[in-house]
Amino acid sequence: MRIARFSIDGNVAFGAVEGEGPDGLVLDIIKGIPYGDFELSGTKVPLSKVRLLPPVLPNKVVAIGRNYAEHAKELGNEVPEVPVAFFKPTTSVIGPGDTIEYPSFSNELHHEAELAVVIGRMCREVPRERVKDVIFGYTCANDITARDVQQREKQWARAKGFDTSCPLGPWVETDLDPTDLTIQATVNGEQRQLGRTADMIRSIEDLVVHITEAMTLLPGDVILTGTPAGVGPLNVGDEVAVTIEGIGTLTNRVIKRG
């Protein structure tokens, strides 16, 4: 099931996305929030009549760096012995169609297409055999990075945590096998990244176990699983799209901040 979060007439709600094609999609509004058991209201609105929002509002986004060998290599890095985790704040999260603001403190902005895992229940110290039980679903993400700042400051908080640096969407797919999906990024229609989730160094199970050894994850929290090779520059006016097999396409445009 595809679960979207949207606004219509000033109200925010979740809905199940039904139908196919850009003109045939409708939202069946969900009663309450979608974590756990929920009911569909039967009230349906065309997707074209609503504004899609980030599909979740995470308490935290835990991102994993250098989880594809070719990506680590292209930036001159070794594959880490353990997963490299960092945070992106909630203020970095934007939705499909929202604009990415080019930060004034950077001259080298990069796209990074990623599969995002959405957590469905509060969990800590999750055993490997229970990982699927705590996952709500999957969505597309773009780990927008100020590459020059990342290289200069070493610590990644500003380089990857600035406002609008975490596009998510267009919705959460709850029924998906994430082990071998095509993931790609295009800029102005030109393909930049093309990889498969099967090439991850650490699996989703590995990542959930590793992260929850240290911290509690809450419903709606997001894990970014790393990016394949092909990351590259974004300029003001560019349209960047992340497409993941079985989920859909997340599109955003870059604007000048301010």
Rosetta blueprint (number, residue, H / E / L):
1 M L
2 R E
3 I E
4 A E
5 R E
6 F E
7 S E
8 I E
9 D L
10 G L
11 N E
12 V E
13 A E
14 F E
15 G E
16 A E
17 V E
18 E E
19 G L
20 E L
21 G L
22 P L
23 D L
24 G L
25 L L
26 V E
27 L E
28 D E
29 I E
30 I E
31 K E
32 G L
33 I L
34 P L
35 Y L
36 G L
37 D L
38 F L
39 E E
40 L E
41 S E
42 G E
43 T E
44 K E
45 V E
46 P E
47 L H
48 S H
49 K H
50 V L
51 R E
52 L E
53 L L
54 P L
55 P L
56 V L
57 L L
58 P L
59 N L
60 K L
61 V E
62 V E
63 A E
64 I E
65 G E
66 R L
67 N L
68 Y E
69 A H
70 E H
71 H H
72 A H
73 K H
74 E H
75 L L
76 G L
77 N L
78 E L
79 V L
80 P L
81 E L
82 V L
83 P L
84 V E
85 A E
86 F E
87 F E
88 K E
89 P L
90 T H
91 T H
92 S H
93 V E
94 I E
95 G L
96 P L
97 G L
98 D L
99 T E
100 I E
101 E E
102 Y E
103 P L
104 S L
105 F L
106 S L
107 N L
108 E L
109 L E
110 H E
111 H E
112 E L
113 A E
114 E E
115 L E
116 A E
117 V E
118 V E
119 I E
120 G L
121 R L
122 M L
123 C E
124 R L
125 E L
126 V L
127 P L
128 R H
129 E H
130 R H
131 V H
132 K H
133 D H
134 V H
135 I E
136 F E
137 G E
138 Y E
139 T E
140 C E
141 A E
142 N E
143 D L
144 I L
145 T E
146 A E
147 R H
148 D H
149 V H
150 Q H
151 Q H
152 R H
153 E H
154 K L
155 Q L
156 W L
157 A H
158 R H
159 A H
160 K H
161 G H
162 F L
163 D L
164 T L
165 S L
166 C E
167 P E
168 L E
169 G E
170 P E
171 W E
172 V E
173 E E
174 T L
175 D L
176 L L
177 D L
178 P H
179 T H
180 D H
181 L L
182 T E
183 I E
184 Q E
185 A E
186 T E
187 V E
188 N L
189 G L
190 E E
191 Q E
192 R E
193 Q E
194 L E
195 G E
196 R E
197 T H
198 A H
199 D H
200 M E
201 I L
202 R L
203 S L
204 I H
205 E H
206 D H
207 L H
208 V H
209 V H
210 H H
211 I H
212 T H
213 E L
214 A L
215 M L
216 T L
217 L E
218 L L
219 P L
220 G L
221 D L
222 V E
223 I E
224 L E
225 T L
226 G L
227 T L
228 P L
229 A L
230 G L
231 V L
232 G E
233 P E
234 L E
235 N L
236 V L
237 G L
238 D L
239 E E
240 V E
241 A E
242 V E
243 T E
244 I E
245 E L
246 G L
247 I L
248 G E
249 T E
250 L E
251 T E
252 N E
253 R E
254 V E
255 I E
256 K E
257 R L
258 G L
